[in-house]
């Protein structure tokens, strides 16, 4: 399993927590940062999946 998949999942979780904290406190900037981090984590996870698939196809 590619490390990007794991790191992406962690990043998504951190982003979700930050977004929720922003909603609870009414901090729009924190909410937006959390959403951005969550999306970045999703992209990183997809990159890891693609990398895994490519590696498997070479074997």
PDB file of N, H, CA, C and O in Angstrom:
ATOM      1  N   UNK A   1       0.846  -1.179   0.000  1.00  0.00           N
ATOM      2  CA  UNK A   1       0.000   0.000   0.000  1.00  0.00           C
ATOM      3  C   UNK A   1       0.891   1.242   0.000  1.00  0.00           C
ATOM      4  O   UNK A   1       1.853   1.339   0.762  1.00  0.00           O
ATOM      5  N   UNK A   2       0.556   2.155  -0.844  1.00  0.00           N
ATOM      6  H   UNK A   2      -0.225   2.076  -1.463  1.00  0.00           H
ATOM      7  CA  UNK A   2       1.312   3.391  -0.982  1.00  0.00           C
ATOM      8  C   UNK A   2       1.104   4.279   0.251  1.00  0.00           C
ATOM      9  O   UNK A   2      -0.012   4.389   0.760  1.00  0.00           O
ATOM     10  N   UNK A   3       2.171   4.902   0.722  1.00  0.00           N
ATOM     11  H   UNK A   3       3.077   4.812   0.309  1.00  0.00           H
ATOM     12  CA  UNK A   3       2.086   5.788   1.890  1.00  0.00           C
ATOM     13  C   UNK A   3       1.156   6.967   1.647  1.00  0.00           C
ATOM     14  O   UNK A   3       0.570   7.498   2.591  1.00  0.00           O
ATOM     15  N   UNK A   4       1.014   7.379   0.400  1.00  0.00           N
ATOM     16  H   UNK A   4       1.490   6.947  -0.367  1.00  0.00           H
ATOM     17  CA  UNK A   4       0.125   8.498   0.092  1.00  0.00           C
ATOM     18  C   UNK A   4      -1.323   8.174   0.430  1.00  0.00           C
ATOM     19  O   UNK A   4      -2.088   9.066   0.797  1.00  0.00           O
ATOM     20  N   UNK A   5      -1.703   6.918   0.312  1.00  0.00           N
ATOM     21  H   UNK A   5      -1.082   6.193   0.014  1.00  0.00           H
ATOM     22  CA  UNK A   5      -3.073   6.533   0.661  1.00  0.00           C
ATOM     23  C   UNK A   5      -3.309   6.716   2.154  1.00  0.00           C
ATOM     24  O   UNK A   5      -4.352   7.222   2.570  1.00  0.00           O
ATOM     25  N   UNK A   6      -2.329   6.301   2.960  1.00  0.00           N
ATOM     26  H   UNK A   6      -1.482   5.890   2.623  1.00  0.00           H
ATOM     27  CA  UNK A   6      -2.450   6.419   4.414  1.00  0.00           C
ATOM     28  C   UNK A   6      -2.410   7.882   4.835  1.00  0.00           C
ATOM     29  O   UNK A   6      -3.256   8.339   5.605  1.00  0.00           O
ATOM     30  N   UNK A   7      -1.427   8.609   4.328  1.00  0.00           N
ATOM     31  H   UNK A   7      -0.740   8.238   3.703  1.00  0.00           H
ATOM     32  CA  UNK A   7      -1.300  10.026   4.668  1.00  0.00           C
ATOM     33  C   UNK A   7      -2.523  10.818   4.206  1.00  0.00           C
ATOM     34  O   UNK A   7      -2.954  11.753   4.881  1.00  0.00           O
ATOM     35  N   UNK A   8      -3.073  10.443   3.065  1.00  0.00           N
ATOM     36  H   UNK A   8      -2.722   9.684   2.517  1.00  0.00           H
ATOM     37  CA  UNK A   8      -4.269  11.111   2.568  1.00  0.00           C
ATOM     38  C   UNK A   8      -5.457  10.900   3.486  1.00  0.00           C
ATOM     39  O   UNK A   8      -6.234  11.824   3.725  1.00  0.00           O
ATOM     40  N   UNK A   9      -5.602   9.682   4.004  1.00  0.00           N
ATOM     41  H   UNK A   9      -4.970   8.931   3.810  1.00  0.00           H
ATOM     42  CA  UNK A   9      -6.707   9.388   4.921  1.00  0.00           C
ATOM     43  C   UNK A   9      -6.557  10.175   6.223  1.00  0.00           C
ATOM     44  O   UNK A   9      -7.537  10.687   6.763  1.00  0.00           O
ATOM     45  N   UNK A  10      -5.334  10.267   6.717  1.00  0.00           N
ATOM     46  H   UNK A  10      -4.537   9.852   6.279  1.00  0.00           H
ATOM     47  CA  UNK A  10      -5.080  11.037   7.940  1.00  0.00           C
ATOM     48  C   UNK A  10      -5.380  12.509   7.694  1.00  0.00           C
ATOM     49  O   UNK A  10      -5.985  13.179   8.531  1.00  0.00           O
ATOM     50  N   UNK A  11      -4.958  12.996   6.556  1.00  0.00           N
ATOM     51  H   UNK A  11      -4.467  12.451   5.876  1.00  0.00           H
ATOM     52  CA  UNK A  11      -5.184  14.405   6.208  1.00  0.00           C
ATOM     53  C   UNK A  11      -6.681  14.705   6.077  1.00  0.00           C
ATOM     54  O   UNK A  11      -7.146  15.766   6.494  1.00  0.00           O
ATOM     55  N   UNK A  12      -7.422  13.768   5.497  1.00  0.00           N
ATOM     56  H   UNK A  12      -7.044  12.907   5.159  1.00  0.00           H
ATOM     57  CA  UNK A  12      -8.873  13.938   5.379  1.00  0.00           C
ATOM     58  C   UNK A  12      -9.511  14.027   6.757  1.00  0.00           C
ATOM     59  O   UNK A  12     -10.370  14.874   7.001  1.00  0.00           O
ATOM     60  N   UNK A  13      -9.082  13.142   7.660  1.00  0.00           N
ATOM     61  H   UNK A  13      -8.384  12.454   7.462  1.00  0.00           H
ATOM     62  CA  UNK A  13      -9.638  13.139   9.013  1.00  0.00           C
ATOM     63  C   UNK A  13      -9.328  14.452   9.730  1.00  0.00           C
ATOM     64  O   UNK A  13     -10.201  15.033  10.374  1.00  0.00           O
ATOM     65  N   UNK A  14      -8.089  14.915   9.618  1.00  0.00           N
ATOM     66  H   UNK A  14      -7.379  14.443   9.095  1.00  0.00           H
ATOM     67  CA  UNK A  14      -7.715  16.187  10.240  1.00  0.00           C
ATOM     68  C   UNK A  14      -8.543  17.330   9.668  1.00  0.00           C
ATOM     69  O   UNK A  14      -8.988  18.213  10.401  1.00  0.00           O
ATOM     70  N   UNK A  15      -8.744  17.307   8.369  1.00  0.00           N
ATOM     71  H   UNK A  15      -8.383  16.589   7.773  1.00  0.00           H
ATOM     72  CA  UNK A  15      -9.543  18.349   7.729  1.00  0.00           C
ATOM     73  C   UNK A  15     -10.988  18.334   8.191  1.00  0.00           C
ATOM     74  O   UNK A  15     -11.589  19.386   8.409  1.00  0.00           O
ATOM     75  N   UNK A  16     -11.545  17.136   8.341  1.00  0.00           N
ATOM     76  H   UNK A  16     -11.056  16.282   8.164  1.00  0.00           H
ATOM     77  CA  UNK A  16     -12.927  17.014   8.810  1.00  0.00           C
ATOM     78  C   UNK A  16     -13.075  17.562  10.223  1.00  0.00           C
ATOM     79  O   UNK A  16     -14.044  18.254  10.537  1.00  0.00           O
ATOM     80  N   UNK A  17     -12.097  17.242  11.074  1.00  0.00           N
ATOM     81  H   UNK A  17     -11.310  16.680  10.819  1.00  0.00           H
ATOM     82  CA  UNK A  17     -12.133  17.729  12.454  1.00  0.00           C
ATOM     83  C   UNK A  17     -12.016  19.248  12.485  1.00  0.00           C
ATOM     84  O   UNK A  17     -12.742  19.922  13.216  1.00  0.00           O
ATOM     85  N   UNK A  18     -11.105  19.773  11.693  1.00  0.00           N
ATOM     86  H   UNK A  18     -10.515  19.225  11.099  1.00  0.00           H
ATOM     87  CA  UNK A  18     -10.908  21.226  11.654  1.00  0.00           C
ATOM     88  C   UNK A  18     -12.149  21.927  11.110  1.00  0.00           C
ATOM     89  O   UNK A  18     -12.543  22.982  11.607  1.00  0.00           O
ATOM     90  N   UNK A  19     -12.755  21.340  10.096  1.00  0.00           N
ATOM     91  H   UNK A  19     -12.435  20.483   9.692  1.00  0.00           H
ATOM     92  CA  UNK A  19     -13.971  21.925   9.527  1.00  0.00           C
ATOM     93  C   UNK A  19     -15.097  21.927  10.557  1.00  0.00           C
ATOM     94  O   UNK A  19     -15.816  22.915  10.696  1.00  0.00           O
ATOM     95  N   UNK A  20     -15.246  20.820  11.276  1.00  0.00           N
ATOM     96  H   UNK A  20     -14.661  20.016  11.164  1.00  0.00           H
ATOM     97  CA  UNK A  20     -16.287  20.730  12.303  1.00  0.00           C
ATOM     98  C   UNK A  20     -16.036  21.729  13.428  1.00  0.00           C
ATOM     99  O   UNK A  20     -16.970  22.360  13.924  1.00  0.00           O
ATOM    100  N   UNK A  21     -14.778  21.873  13.829  1.00  0.00           N
ATOM    101  H   UNK A  21     -14.019  21.361  13.426  1.00  0.00           H
ATOM    102  CA  UNK A  21     -14.444  22.843  14.871  1.00  0.00           C
ATOM    103  C   UNK A  21     -14.776  24.258  14.406  1.00  0.00           C
ATOM    104  O   UNK A  21     -15.254  25.080  15.188  1.00  0.00           O
ATOM    105  N   UNK A  22     -14.524  24.532  13.150  1.00  0.00           N
ATOM    106  H   UNK A  22     -14.136  23.865  12.515  1.00  0.00           H
ATOM    107  CA  UNK A  22     -14.859  25.843  12.599  1.00  0.00           C
ATOM    108  C   UNK A  22     -16.357  26.099  12.599  1.00  0.00           C
ATOM    109  O   UNK A  22     -16.808  27.210  12.876  1.00  0.00           O
ATOM    110  N   UNK A  23     -17.130  25.049  12.284  1.00  0.00           N
ATOM    111  H   UNK A  23     -16.764  24.146  12.059  1.00  0.00           H
ATOM    112  CA  UNK A  23     -18.590  25.196  12.304  1.00  0.00           C
ATOM    113  C   UNK A  23     -19.084  25.458  13.718  1.00  0.00           C
ATOM    114  O   UNK A  23     -19.936  26.319  13.936  1.00  0.00           O
ATOM    115  N   UNK A  24     -18.541  24.707  14.686  1.00  0.00           N
ATOM    116  H   UNK A  24     -17.848  24.008  14.509  1.00  0.00           H
ATOM    117  CA  UNK A  24     -18.981  24.840  16.075  1.00  0.00           C
ATOM    118  C   UNK A  24     -18.662  26.227  16.623  1.00  0.00           C
ATOM    119  O   UNK A  24     -19.486  26.838  17.304  1.00  0.00           O
ATOM    120  N   UNK A  25     -17.460  26.718  16.322  1.00  0.00           N
ATOM    121  H   UNK A  25     -16.791  26.221  15.770  1.00  0.00           H
ATOM    122  CA  UNK A  25     -17.039  28.010  16.860  1.00  0.00           C
ATOM    123  C   UNK A  25     -17.492  29.191  16.005  1.00  0.00           C
ATOM    124  O   UNK A  25     -17.370  30.345  16.415  1.00  0.00           O
ATOM    125  N   UNK A  26     -18.011  28.901  14.829  1.00  0.00           N
ATOM    126  H   UNK A  26     -18.111  27.963  14.495  1.00  0.00           H
ATOM    127  CA  UNK A  26     -18.434  29.974  13.935  1.00  0.00           C
ATOM    128  C   UNK A  26     -17.273  30.635  13.214  1.00  0.00           C
ATOM    129  O   UNK A  26     -17.413  31.738  12.685  1.00  0.00           O
ATOM    130  N   UNK A  27     -16.124  29.967  13.190  1.00  0.00           N
ATOM    131  H   UNK A  27     -16.009  29.071  13.619  1.00  0.00           H
ATOM    132  CA  UNK A  27     -14.925  30.496  12.546  1.00  0.00           C
ATOM    133  C   UNK A  27     -14.922  30.047  11.082  1.00  0.00           C
ATOM    134  O   UNK A  27     -14.588  28.903  10.775  1.00  0.00           O
ATOM    135  N   UNK A  28     -15.291  30.946  10.201  1.00  0.00           N
ATOM    136  H   UNK A  28     -15.562  31.876  10.451  1.00  0.00           H
ATOM    137  CA  UNK A  28     -15.419  30.628   8.782  1.00  0.00           C
ATOM    138  C   UNK A  28     -14.063  30.284   8.164  1.00  0.00           C
ATOM    139  O   UNK A  28     -13.980  29.400   7.311  1.00  0.00           O
ATOM    140  N   UNK A  29     -13.008  30.971   8.585  1.00  0.00           N
ATOM    141  H   UNK A  29     -13.076  31.689   9.278  1.00  0.00           H
ATOM    142  CA  UNK A  29     -11.678  30.701   8.039  1.00  0.00           C
ATOM    143  C   UNK A  29     -11.221  29.288   8.406  1.00  0.00           C
ATOM    144  O   UNK A  29     -10.688  28.573   7.558  1.00  0.00           O
ATOM    145  N   UNK A  30     -11.424  28.883   9.652  1.00  0.00           N
ATOM    146  H   UNK A  30     -11.858  29.463  10.341  1.00  0.00           H
ATOM    147  CA  UNK A  30     -11.043  27.541  10.076  1.00  0.00           C
ATOM    148  C   UNK A  30     -11.849  26.493   9.317  1.00  0.00           C
ATOM    149  O   UNK A  30     -11.329  25.442   8.942  1.00  0.00           O
ATOM    150  N   UNK A  31     -13.098  26.790   9.103  1.00  0.00           N
ATOM    151  H   UNK A  31     -13.520  27.644   9.408  1.00  0.00           H
ATOM    152  CA  UNK A  31     -13.975  25.896   8.348  1.00  0.00           C
ATOM    153  C   UNK A  31     -13.445  25.710   6.921  1.00  0.00           C
ATOM    154  O   UNK A  31     -13.384  24.587   6.421  1.00  0.00           O
ATOM    155  N   UNK A  32     -13.068  26.792   6.280  1.00  0.00           N
ATOM    156  H   UNK A  32     -13.117  27.705   6.686  1.00  0.00           H
ATOM    157  CA  UNK A  32     -12.547  26.736   4.909  1.00  0.00           C
ATOM    158  C   UNK A  32     -11.206  26.012   4.858  1.00  0.00           C
ATOM    159  O   UNK A  32     -10.952  25.236   3.936  1.00  0.00           O
ATOM    160  N   UNK A  33     -10.348  26.261   5.843  1.00  0.00           N
ATOM    161  H   UNK A  33     -10.553  26.891   6.592  1.00  0.00           H
ATOM    162  CA  UNK A  33      -9.058  25.568   5.895  1.00  0.00           C
ATOM    163  C   UNK A  33      -9.260  24.063   6.066  1.00  0.00           C
ATOM    164  O   UNK A  33      -8.564  23.261   5.443  1.00  0.00           O
ATOM    165  N   UNK A  34     -10.208  23.690   6.908  1.00  0.00           N
ATOM    166  H   UNK A  34     -10.773  24.341   7.415  1.00  0.00           H
ATOM    167  CA  UNK A  34     -10.504  22.278   7.108  1.00  0.00           C
ATOM    168  C   UNK A  34     -11.024  21.626   5.842  1.00  0.00           C
ATOM    169  O   UNK A  34     -10.640  20.507   5.504  1.00  0.00           O
ATOM    170  N   UNK A  35     -11.894  22.328   5.151  1.00  0.00           N
ATOM    171  H   UNK A  35     -12.206  23.237   5.426  1.00  0.00           H
ATOM    172  CA  UNK A  35     -12.436  21.806   3.897  1.00  0.00           C
ATOM    173  C   UNK A  35     -11.323  21.635   2.862  1.00  0.00           C
ATOM    174  O   UNK A  35     -11.283  20.635   2.146  1.00  0.00           O
ATOM    175  N   UNK A  36     -10.425  22.611   2.789  1.00  0.00           N
ATOM    176  H   UNK A  36     -10.457  23.423   3.371  1.00  0.00           H
ATOM    177  CA  UNK A  36      -9.305  22.537   1.843  1.00  0.00           C
ATOM    178  C   UNK A  36      -8.378  21.377   2.187  1.00  0.00           C
ATOM    179  O   UNK A  36      -7.906  20.673   1.294  1.00  0.00           O
ATOM    180  N   UNK A  37      -8.116  21.175   3.478  1.00  0.00           N
ATOM    181  H   UNK A  37      -8.499  21.747   4.203  1.00  0.00           H
ATOM    182  CA  UNK A  37      -7.244  20.078   3.893  1.00  0.00           C
ATOM    183  C   UNK A  37      -7.897  18.727   3.598  1.00  0.00           C
ATOM    184  O   UNK A  37      -7.224  17.769   3.217  1.00  0.00           O
ATOM    185  N   UNK A  38      -9.199  18.667   3.778  1.00  0.00           N
ATOM    186  H   UNK A  38      -9.746  19.445   4.088  1.00  0.00           H
ATOM    187  CA  UNK A  38      -9.928  17.429   3.482  1.00  0.00           C
ATOM    188  C   UNK A  38      -9.837  17.101   1.989  1.00  0.00           C
ATOM    189  O   UNK A  38      -9.618  15.946   1.622  1.00  0.00           O
ATOM    190  N   UNK A  39     -10.001  18.088   1.147  1.00  0.00           N
ATOM    191  H   UNK A  39     -10.179  19.025   1.445  1.00  0.00           H
ATOM    192  CA  UNK A  39      -9.906  17.881  -0.304  1.00  0.00           C
ATOM    193  C   UNK A  39      -8.487  17.489  -0.697  1.00  0.00           C
ATOM    194  O   UNK A  39      -8.293  16.613  -1.540  1.00  0.00           O
ATOM    195  N   UNK A  40      -7.495  18.135  -0.087  1.00  0.00           N
ATOM    196  H   UNK A  40      -7.653  18.847   0.598  1.00  0.00           H
ATOM    197  CA  UNK A  40      -6.100  17.781  -0.369  1.00  0.00           C
ATOM    198  C   UNK A  40      -5.830  16.331   0.027  1.00  0.00           C
ATOM    199  O   UNK A  40      -5.099  15.623  -0.666  1.00  0.00           O
ATOM    200  N   UNK A  41      -6.412  15.895   1.130  1.00  0.00           N
ATOM    201  H   UNK A  41      -7.005  16.471   1.693  1.00  0.00           H
ATOM    202  CA  UNK A  41      -6.256  14.509   1.555  1.00  0.00           C
ATOM    203  C   UNK A  41      -6.902  13.539   0.589  1.00  0.00           C
ATOM    204  O   UNK A  41      -6.365  12.464   0.326  1.00  0.00           O
ATOM    205  N   UNK A  42      -8.053  13.916   0.062  1.00  0.00           N
ATOM    206  H   UNK A  42      -8.490  14.790   0.276  1.00  0.00           H
ATOM    207  CA  UNK A  42      -8.721  13.066  -0.925  1.00  0.00           C
ATOM    208  C   UNK A  42      -7.862  12.929  -2.179  1.00  0.00           C
ATOM    209  O   UNK A  42      -7.715  11.835  -2.725  1.00  0.00           O
ATOM    210  N   UNK A  43      -7.301  14.035  -2.624  1.00  0.00           N
ATOM    211  H   UNK A  43      -7.420  14.924  -2.180  1.00  0.00           H
ATOM    212  CA  UNK A  43      -6.436  14.003  -3.810  1.00  0.00           C
ATOM    213  C   UNK A  43      -5.190  13.164  -3.562  1.00  0.00           C
ATOM    214  O   UNK A  43      -4.767  12.396  -4.427  1.00  0.00           O
ATOM    215  N   UNK A  44      -4.606  13.312  -2.382  1.00  0.00           N
ATOM    216  H   UNK A  44      -4.950  13.935  -1.679  1.00  0.00           H
ATOM    217  CA  UNK A  44      -3.416  12.537  -2.047  1.00  0.00           C
ATOM    218  C   UNK A  44      -3.747  11.044  -1.995  1.00  0.00           C
ATOM    219  O   UNK A  44      -2.955  10.213  -2.438  1.00  0.00           O
ATOM    220  N   UNK A  45      -4.910  10.711  -1.456  1.00  0.00           N
ATOM    221  H   UNK A  45      -5.554  11.386  -1.096  1.00  0.00           H
ATOM    222  CA  UNK A  45      -5.332   9.314  -1.419  1.00  0.00           C
ATOM    223  C   UNK A  45      -5.540   8.747  -2.814  1.00  0.00           C
ATOM    224  O   UNK A  45      -5.156   7.610  -3.089  1.00  0.00           O
ATOM    225  N   UNK A  46      -6.142   9.530  -3.690  1.00  0.00           N
ATOM    226  H   UNK A  46      -6.454  10.453  -3.467  1.00  0.00           H
ATOM    227  CA  UNK A  46      -6.343   9.084  -5.076  1.00  0.00           C
ATOM    228  C   UNK A  46      -5.009   8.902  -5.792  1.00  0.00           C
ATOM    229  O   UNK A  46      -4.840   7.977  -6.587  1.00  0.00           O
ATOM    230  N   UNK A  47      -4.066   9.793  -5.502  1.00  0.00           N
ATOM    231  H   UNK A  47      -4.203  10.544  -4.856  1.00  0.00           H
ATOM    232  CA  UNK A  47      -2.728   9.654  -6.080  1.00  0.00           C
ATOM    233  C   UNK A  47      -2.100   8.332  -5.630  1.00  0.00           C
ATOM    234  O   UNK A  47      -1.495   7.619  -6.430  1.00  0.00           O
ATOM    235  N   UNK A  48      -2.248   8.016  -4.351  1.00  0.00           N
ATOM    236  H   UNK A  48      -2.740   8.596  -3.701  1.00  0.00           H
ATOM    237  CA  UNK A  48      -1.719   6.763  -3.832  1.00  0.00           C
ATOM    238  C   UNK A  48      -2.373   5.554  -4.471  1.00  0.00           C
ATOM    239  O   UNK A  48      -1.698   4.572  -4.779  1.00  0.00           O
ATOM    240  N   UNK A  49      -3.689   5.615  -4.675  1.00  0.00           N
ATOM    241  H   UNK A  49      -4.238   6.413  -4.425  1.00  0.00           H
ATOM    242  CA  UNK A  49      -4.403   4.513  -5.329  1.00  0.00           C
ATOM    243  C   UNK A  49      -3.899   4.332  -6.758  1.00  0.00           C
ATOM    244  O   UNK A  49      -3.677   3.209  -7.210  1.00  0.00           O
ATOM    245  N   UNK A  50      -3.723   5.432  -7.453  1.00  0.00           N
ATOM    246  H   UNK A  50      -3.903   6.345  -7.086  1.00  0.00           H
ATOM    247  CA  UNK A  50      -3.236   5.372  -8.830  1.00  0.00           C
ATOM    248  C   UNK A  50      -1.824   4.798  -8.873  1.00  0.00           C
ATOM    249  O   UNK A  50      -1.498   3.982  -9.734  1.00  0.00           O
ATOM    250  N   UNK A  51      -1.007   5.230  -7.946  1.00  0.00           N
ATOM    251  H   UNK A  51      -1.272   5.894  -7.246  1.00  0.00           H
ATOM    252  CA  UNK A  51       0.361   4.734  -7.864  1.00  0.00           C
ATOM    253  C   UNK A  51       0.373   3.223  -7.600  1.00  0.00           C
ATOM    254  O   UNK A  51       1.158   2.493  -8.204  1.00  0.00           O
ATOM    255  N   UNK A  52      -0.498   2.757  -6.697  1.00  0.00           N
ATOM    256  H   UNK A  52      -1.136   3.350  -6.206  1.00  0.00           H
ATOM    257  CA  UNK A  52      -0.610   1.322  -6.414  1.00  0.00           C
ATOM    258  C   UNK A  52      -1.031   0.551  -7.660  1.00  0.00           C
ATOM    259  O   UNK A  52      -0.458  -0.490  -7.980  1.00  0.00           O
ATOM    260  N   UNK A  53      -2.031   1.068  -8.353  1.00  0.00           N
ATOM    261  H   UNK A  53      -2.497   1.914  -8.093  1.00  0.00           H
ATOM    262  CA  UNK A  53      -2.532   0.390  -9.548  1.00  0.00           C
ATOM    263  C   UNK A  53      -1.448   0.322 -10.620  1.00  0.00           C
ATOM    264  O   UNK A  53      -1.297  -0.698 -11.293  1.00  0.00           O
ATOM    265  N   UNK A  54      -0.708   1.391 -10.775  1.00  0.00           N
ATOM    266  H   UNK A  54      -0.831   2.220 -10.229  1.00  0.00           H
ATOM    267  CA  UNK A  54       0.372   1.415 -11.759  1.00  0.00           C
ATOM    268  C   UNK A  54       1.454   0.402 -11.390  1.00  0.00           C
ATOM    269  O   UNK A  54       1.956  -0.323 -12.249  1.00  0.00           O
ATOM    270  N   UNK A  55       1.805   0.359 -10.115  1.00  0.00           N
ATOM    271  H   UNK A  55       1.398   0.948  -9.418  1.00  0.00           H
ATOM    272  CA  UNK A  55       2.830  -0.591  -9.661  1.00  0.00           C
ATOM    273  C   UNK A  55       2.387  -2.028  -9.884  1.00  0.00           C
ATOM    274  O   UNK A  55       3.186  -2.870 -10.294  1.00  0.00           O
ATOM    275  N   UNK A  56       1.115  -2.314  -9.616  1.00  0.00           N
ATOM    276  H   UNK A  56       0.465  -1.631  -9.283  1.00  0.00           H
ATOM    277  CA  UNK A  56       0.588  -3.670  -9.831  1.00  0.00           C
ATOM    278  C   UNK A  56       0.582  -4.027 -11.310  1.00  0.00           C
ATOM    279  O   UNK A  56       0.814  -5.181 -11.671  1.00  0.00           O
ATOM    280  N   UNK A  57       0.320  -3.053 -12.163  1.00  0.00           N
ATOM    281  H   UNK A  57       0.132  -2.116 -11.870  1.00  0.00           H
ATOM    282  CA  UNK A  57       0.257  -3.341 -13.595  1.00  0.00           C
ATOM    283  C   UNK A  57       1.638  -3.641 -14.179  1.00  0.00           C
ATOM    284  O   UNK A  57       1.748  -4.288 -15.221  1.00  0.00           O
ATOM    285  N   UNK A  58       2.680  -3.173 -13.512  1.00  0.00           N
ATOM    286  H   UNK A  58       2.590  -2.647 -12.667  1.00  0.00           H
ATOM    287  CA  UNK A  58       4.035  -3.428 -13.987  1.00  0.00           C
ATOM    288  C   UNK A  58       4.542  -4.816 -13.602  1.00  0.00           C
ATOM    289  O   UNK A  58       5.518  -5.305 -14.171  1.00  0.00           O
ATOM    290  N   UNK A  59       3.884  -5.442 -12.644  1.00  0.00           N
ATOM    291  H   UNK A  59       3.091  -5.045 -12.181  1.00  0.00           H
ATOM    292  CA  UNK A  59       4.332  -6.768 -12.174  1.00  0.00           C
ATOM    293  C   UNK A  59       3.877  -7.875 -13.067  1.00  0.00           C
ATOM    294  O   UNK A  59       4.173  -9.041 -12.806  1.00  0.00           O
TER     295      UNK A  59
END
